[in-house]
Amino acid sequence: MHSKVFLYFSVILISFHPLSCGNNKSISGTDTGIDSTKLPPVEKQRPNSAYSPAFMGQTRIAGVKTVTPYKVDLISQNLDKPWAIIPLPDGRLLITDKSGYMQILDAGGATVKKITGFPAVDYRGQGGMLDVALDPDFTKNKMIYWSFSERQSAGGNLMAVARGVLNEYGGTIDNTIVIFRASPALNSTLHFGSRLIFDKDGNLFVSTGERSIPQGRSQAQLLSSGLGKIFKITKDGKPAPGNPFLSQPGAMPEIYAYGIRNAQGLDIHPVTGELWENEFGPRGGDEVNIIKAGKNYGWPVITYGLEYSGEQVGDGIQQKAGMEQPVYYWDPVLSPSGMAFYKGNAIPEWKNNLFIGGLNSNHIARLVIENNKVVGEERLLADKKERFRDVAYNNGMLYAVTDEGSLYRISK
């Protein structure tokens, strides 16, 4: 039985509002076509490899189109090198800057306070101050946690996690202590990973990369190494109770999962409570995974990507017993960074969808998920032609920061 499809054409409205940094451009969302999973896939380019997916829908799923009108507001364009954005309980925004500081912005994008006094960061390549998370009891203790690349006195650098008290009045961070380090240190400025998120029990998930160089890549499969892992730690940086390798001799007890290349996106599904992750592949093979305790996610043994030279990675295999398949992958790359589930009802069709910032791809990927499978994909804000570094959800709205220093708000 065939259904009739009616097409409507909407007028795109552009309004301008004064900003200290220029114009605040507000654009209504999309043409109001039917939101369908039967549209062609959004990816039109040829893949880098001839690899076949392990199951239908693992890549190049059907496209979808948002029906509900929405606005995109450029609320700041004078950020320096933003890496992470999270909402504060009062609706203001806390943003990290790679060079080693944070700033608080109000909901309209105006700077309220610059926060300094953090430990020195190794601000080279992909390093610097990276992610930030609020203590579950932040309203009482004002404690925040952040990840950063830290130089070591013995040489090399690594990803570290610290905590401290946010002193907004003084514009400083107080009582700072480093609670965890992803050793060993290496001489690399790449693949620090570094997303942070608390679970419902008040334990902290931390991602780290394998540092890209061959010496680190091989350690993604080693339980004795902190490279290429997902950790689960307490607020004090200790192994979380129940971690899968607590009793295994020679294993780092903080490890929750392994076989990770470079994970820059973490969020917890608002319905299932499961930890979702994204990570960079090499040339193709960017992944979305559901992270489960003790599981091996395969890097560098299995991958849907190629070396940057075009050669195969290792034995060129995509499946192996005992190694997890990604829920979804991209080839060519999305170049995924921060991500967030849409947890509200303001835009009904977005509820529980996953939004991922794309760097080289210059857009935000919207993934529609049903029963832990991706069933639709849409590209948002591709017209901005910017590198989307992080995405955050708050009170029916999405916020996104870009490497170009822009802050966007997407709302009904």
Stockholm file with secondary structure:
# STOCKHOLM 1.0

chainA/1-412         MHSKVFLYFSVILISFHPLSCGNNKSISGTDTGIDSTKLPPVEKQRPNSAYSPAFMGQTRIAGVKTVTPYKVDLISQNLDKPWAIIPLPDGRLLITDKSGYMQILDAGGATVKKITGFPAVDYRGQGGMLDVALDPDFTKNKMIYWSFSERQSAGGNLMAVARGVLNEYGGTIDNTIVIFRASPALNSTLHFGSRLIFDKDGNLFVSTGERSIPQGRSQAQLLSSGLGKIFKITKDGKPAPGNPFLSQPGAMPEIYAYGIRNAQGLDIHPVTGELWENEFGPRGGDEVNIIKAGKNYGWPVITYGLEYSGEQVGDGIQQKAGMEQPVYYWDPVLSPSGMAFYKGNAIPEWKNNLFIGGLNSNHIARLVIENNKVVGEERLLADKKERFRDVAYNNGMLYAVTDEGSLYRISK
#=GR chainA/1-412 SS CCCCCCCCCCCCCEEEEEETTEEEEEEECCCCCCCCTTBCCSCCSCCSSCCCCSSTTSSSCCBCCCCSCCEEEEEECCCSSEEEEEECTTSCEEEEETTTEEEEECTTSCEEEEEBCCCCCCCSTTCSEEEEEECTTHHHHCEEEEEEEEECTTSCEEEEEEEEEEETTTTEEEEEEEEEEEEEEESCSSCCCCCEEECTTSCEEEECCCCSSHHHHGGGGCTTCCSSEEEEECTTSCBCTTCTTTTSTTSCTTEEEECCSCEEEEEECTTTCCEEEEECCSBSCEEEEEECTTCBCCTTTBCSCBCTTSCBSTTCBSCCTTSCCCSEEESSCCCEEEEEECCSSSSGGGTTCEEEEESTTCSEEEEEEETTEEEEEEEESGGGCCCEEEEEEETTEEEEEETTSCEEEEEC
#=GC SS_cons         CCCCCCCCCCCCCEEEEEETTEEEEEEECCCCCCCCTTBCCSCCSCCSSCCCCSSTTSSSCCBCCCCSCCEEEEEECCCSSEEEEEECTTSCEEEEETTTEEEEECTTSCEEEEEBCCCCCCCSTTCSEEEEEECTTHHHHCEEEEEEEEECTTSCEEEEEEEEEEETTTTEEEEEEEEEEEEEEESCSSCCCCCEEECTTSCEEEECCCCSSHHHHGGGGCTTCCSSEEEEECTTSCBCTTCTTTTSTTSCTTEEEECCSCEEEEEECTTTCCEEEEECCSBSCEEEEEECTTCBCCTTTBCSCBCTTSCBSTTCBSCCTTSCCCSEEESSCCCEEEEEECCSSSSGGGTTCEEEEESTTCSEEEEEEETTEEEEEEEESGGGCCCEEEEEEETTEEEEEETTSCEEEEEC
//
